[in-house]
Amino acid sequence: MSDLHPMLVLSPISFNARTGLIIGLPMTTAAYNATNPFALAIGAASGSKVGKISYVLCHQPKSFDWRARGAKPHSQGKLADADFTKACAVLNQIITIE
């Protein structure tokens, strides 16, 4: 994935602060994800992507050093609890974390 992309952060703030790492799922507006069973549509995008649907890519968990990359919270804030739960459920189908 090129360019900047938002990420749904799964790891808790205490872990992120202590290690400088985050674990999460990338997000995109690529339309071909509409048929991807592991991409969760979470609603309309904002900013320059207005008019597109945002997808959480539940099959692509990532970790990275947020400090080194200068990552910051998304301007739209947190994902709705119900959507966060759905994303975790899809990820759990792949790696069985529960």
C-alpha positions, 0 to 999 in steps of 0.5 A: 500500500503506497501513500499514507493510510489510516490504521485501525489500532488494535493494541492498547494505549499502554502497550503502544506508549511503552513499546513505541509500537502499534498493532493494527489493521490498515484501512483503504478506499480501494473499490475492489475491496467491496468483494473481498470477504476479509475487508470490512466496509465501515462507511463513508471516507472523509477528506480528499476521499469523500464519496468513497467507502472506507474498508478495514483490511482484516487480513493484513495485520501490521505492526510498526514503530509509530514514533519513527513514522510520526503517526498521529490519531486520525482526524475522525477519531475512533471507530464505532465500537460495533465496527471495531468488534466486527473487525476483530471478529473477522481477524479472529476467523483468520488467526483465532485470537480468542 
